[in-house]
Amino acid sequence: MLSKLKKNKWFKRLSNKYFLIILVFAAWMFYFDANSFFVHKELSDEIKELKNNKEYFQNEITNDKEFIEKLKDEDQMEKFARETYYLKKENEEIFIIEHQDSLKD
């Protein structure tokens, strides 16, 4: 049975020492090397995530620049201060109305 297996064409090719060396080398490079496929995949995923973060932060910078340009106007700055920090002018009363569905329980 073993002699029959040794005569088989695919067994001869798979048992070739050069093929085995190449197979071991490929397995080593794919799994065990410091620059293996998995390390490259992890690094490329990290690069994609960083590019997405870069794009997000560039959009945020653009939005903040537009907001700063708006705040250069006195009326817009006053509106922002009144809405955000509940600032008021002298001799002025402010009433804050909270609806029942907006209150925290």
N, C-alpha and C positions, 0 to 999 in steps of 0.2 A: 504494500500500500504506500509506503514511504517512497519507494522508487518510482511508483506511478505518479506521485505528487511532484517529485523532483523533475520529471520529464515534462510536466505541464509548462506551457509557454509563459503564463502570467507569473508562476512561481519563480521561474528563472529571472525574470525582470525584477521582481520584488526582492529577490535575494542577492541581487547584484550589489557589490560592496560600494560602488559609487552612488547608486540609488539610495542605499541605506544611510550613507554619510550625508547626502543632500537632505534626506528626510529628517535626520537628527538635527542637522543644522537649521532647517526651516522651523522645526518644532522649538528649538532653543530660541531662535530669533522671535518667534511669534509669542511665546509664553514667558520665557525665563529671563530674557535680556533686559537690561535697564531701559532700553528704548523699544520695548515690545509694543505690540499692537494695542494692548489695553492702556498702556501709558500714553501713547499717541492719541487714542480716543478720548481719554480723560482730559488731556491738554487741549485738544481741539474743542471739546465741550466747554471748557473753561474760557477759551478764547471767544467762542460764540456768546457766552454769558457776559463777558466783559464788553464785547461790542454792543450788545443790547443795553447794558448799563450806560455805556458812553452815549448812545443815542438818546436814552431817557434823560440823562443829566444835561445834555445839550438842549433838549426841548425845555427842560426846567429853567435853564439859564436864559433862554430866549423869553420864556414867560415872565421871569423875574425882571428882566430888562424892560419889558413892556410895562410891567406893573410900576417899576421905578419911574419910568417916563410919565405915567399917569399921575403919580404922587408929586411930581414937580409942579403940578397945578394946585393952587391954594384950595380951591373948592373940593377937589378930589381928596386932598390930604385931610381936610376937615371932615368930609364924609366918612373916610376910612377910620379916622380917630373916633368919631361919634359911634359908628357901628361896631367897631372892634373893642374899644376900650371904654365905651360909655362916657366919653368926655362931654362936658357941657360948657356953655358960656355962663358968665356971671348973671345972676337974677333970672335963671332959666331952670325950669323943672323938667325932669325927664321921667316918663312913666314907661316901665318895661312890662309889656304884656306877654305872658307866657300861656300858651294854650295847653289844655289838659293832656293832649296826646304827645306834647313835646317834653313834658316833665319826666324826670327819672324817678322810678319807684324805689 
